[in-house]
Structure formats: C-alpha cells, structure tokens
C-alpha cells in the first residue's frame, strides 16, 4: 500500500502531461487525491512496507493523514482556480508571441508538478531510512520550484530562485548531518553502516556521542531551513507570497511538516542514545527565536500573504518548542501540526479568493470583505481566530497543552516568553485582518469563481473547529504514540 501511495500520484503526473483536455486533467487531479486519501486510510490500519526503507510509524501516519486531506482540499480548489486562470489567459498558439510574452505556465506542467509533490511528500512520510528521507525531502524542492514560478513574474522568478538556492544549502547541511550520523555508528572492524532508523535505534547505546550531537545540529539546521525555522527562513515569505494560493497552502500545511519529520527522526535517535536533553534544548530555543522573528515581522507587515507566511514561521517555532519541552509538549506539538495545517491551508486558499476579488495583496487595498463577499468574509474572520489559537479551535488546545508542559517542567521563563510572543502575533494579525473584513467596500475586480473555491475552505474551517472539540479515538491513539516516540509523556 505504501508503494502504491507513492507510485499513484507519480503515474498520474505522467498522465497529466499526456492528457490534452483541461477538464479531464482537473478531474484526474481530484480523483488521484481522493484515491490517495482512501488508500492512506487503509494503510493506517495495516503495517507493511519495505523493510528498512519504507514503513509507517505513528509520526508518519499523522503527517501522511494531514498531507492527504490537505491535498484533496487543494485539488478541489484547483479545479475552479485553473478554470478561472484559463479564462484570463487563454492558450497562445502564435510561436513568436508565446516566446516574447510571459504567459502562465501550461496547466499540464502545473498539474504534473502538484502530483509529483504529493508523491515526494508521501515518500518522506513513509521513509524509514535516513538516506531515503533525505532524497524525498530534496525531491519536494525540485517538484515545487516550478510551481512557485507559475505566474512568470519577476517577483515569482526571484522567489523561486531564492527557494531553490536556500533550500539546497539547507538540504546539503542535512546531508552532512546524515553522514555524521553514519560516522557515529561506525566501528573499527567494519565501515558498513545501515542507514535504517530501526538499526540506529537498536544500536543507539553504542553510537559515538560527539558525532551524534554534531549530526543532530546539522540535521536541525538543514531540515530546519526547509521547515522555515528562523533564522534559516529567508526563502519562506517570498515563496509563500508569490506562489498561487494552492501551492502556498501545500507548502505551509504539508511540506513544512515533512521537513520537521527529518528533525524528529534525528531526535528519536538522540533520545535512544541518551542525548535527548541536548537535542530538546536546541529545539526549545530555536522555537523561541522563530516565534520572536515572526512576531517582529508580522507587527509591521502590510502584505496579507506575507503575513500568513510569517505566521507559518511562528507556528513552526511552536512545533519545535512543544517537541523540545518534554512532558505533554510533544503531544501538543503533534496536535499543533495537524491544526496548523488545516487552518493555514484554509487561510491561504481564502487569500487566493480575496486576491481574485481585489487584485491586490496590500492590506490597505482590501476592505469590506464581509459586504462584498460575505462567505469569504466570515471564513476570513474564522481563520483569524483559529490561527490565533482562540477557543474552540484546535490550535487553542495544542497551545494550552504546550504551555502546561512548560509550566509543569519548571520552564517559567520559556512559558512567559511563549505567552508574550503569542500575544504580539495576535495583535499583529488581528488589526489588519479585522480591517480587511470590515470597513467600507474597497475597489474590486471580481472574477467568476466556481463553488469549488469555497467548499474546500469551508470544510477545512469545520475541521479546525472539530479538532478543538473532539479527537477521534484512532487519531488520539496515534498522537499519544507519536508523543512517546518523541520522548513525551
């Protein structure tokens, strides 16, 4: 099943290039996403895979579930989005004009890259080998770079190059960390090292502690770059701001989690080798720094897509902090990852709707959403309170859990900083988002959008509420199991 989950979107990507009819290609995208979700649900109930290479533990299950649900929502949204783009930019048949005018990327390539992105994300979730995990996370970079350049604007070109270069540097450092991890397991009588996670956990007491600490530092910095932890987050605001909203939702809600998975695997090995306190302390302070940097930029941000991007930096900091704090913190962190993915996916898709109406990403140009488009306005306000961690949303539960873990662990300074930074971010986001929703109607240029651009947003909003009120038994069990793997209670 795991092999099928990886192969299905890859084969569909090839089919997307060969299919000529746009409507058929969009149906293929939705059907592939739906099949991926169904197979994912079936795979969660069955162990299997390729020994030492592919398999699903509780952490992989949680992230695979998030990825599949969010991709289905983005695929439904994409049907309406791509139809609107086709109306605005009909295909060009004149060779000279197509070479001299920046037309949009062909839909076939865009759809194929989306499907390849899903394939690589699935591989990252299921990877049980550090080498394969590195390959999968690097492959997500290659699959998404063309998506960032979709609009063929000079700003999107700059964002794509920055994303590619900064991510490549990060992934190179992660490769160095992977090599250090291999060196920590070497013995004088043998240079052969299995890169399987299971073998590392079995051999953990015999790993060289100095090489292991060095490995975790490089894994944290390398995969932390892809995850968007400050100060390695330079690519994230531009990439999220200039990408189509579908891509921004998937980057923030799925890719950042899979990058964190690389750090989580390193933490598992460190904890098994008795180096857990060292690794967790690094995570705590990287988390605080990320929250502080995000709060600083959000307070002065007047581009609402960039504001959402810096919010992702903040929430990745919360994820790292919760994982490192111990106790109930890792449970809160895993719940936070789910809730953030659902909420941020909703907000980025909504940002696409707002951009289609106002043709501007400036907070000053967008006012009166509630009067011009009441449904989008209500969902926008819902997203504000959800992302700010207000009850009854899932982020409220996860943030309270992390705060409680900090206090129970005697980390009062960390708890105080956590609360202060959460308050600053709320102030920085509430003012512009409330002004966008209210006030007199601004200048609009509405497009004809199908209901498919509203339905997935509403579904994600509903999930954000459900996560704050009720956790299904299997999900709760998976979160507890993932928490124990990360050294939590």
Buried (B, 14 or more C-beta within 10 A) or exposed (E): BBBBBBEBBBEBBEBBEEBEEBEEBBEBBBEBBBBBBEBBBEBBEEEEBEEBBBBBBBBBBBBBBBBBBBBBBBBBBBBBBBBBBBEEBEEEEEEEEEEEEEBBBEBBBBBBBBBBBBBBBBBBBBBBBBBBBBBBBBBBBBBBBBBBBBBEEEEBBBBBBBBBEBBBBBBBBBBBBBBBBBBBBBEEEEEEBBBBBBBBBEBBEEBBEEBBBBBBBBBBBBBBBBBBBBEBBBBBBBBBBBBBBBBBBBBBBBBBBBBBBBBBBBBBBBBBBEBBEBBBEBBBBBBBBBBBBBBBBBBEBEBBBBBBBBBBBBBBBBBBBBBBBBBBBBBBBBBBBBBBBBBBBBBBBBBBBBBBBBBBBEBEBBBBBBBBBEBBBBBBBBBBBBBBBBEBBBBBBBBEBBBBBBBBBEBEEBBEBBEEBBEBBBEBBEEBBEBBBBBEEBEBEEBEBBEBBBBBBBBBBEBBBBBBEEBEEEBEEBBBBBBEBBBBE
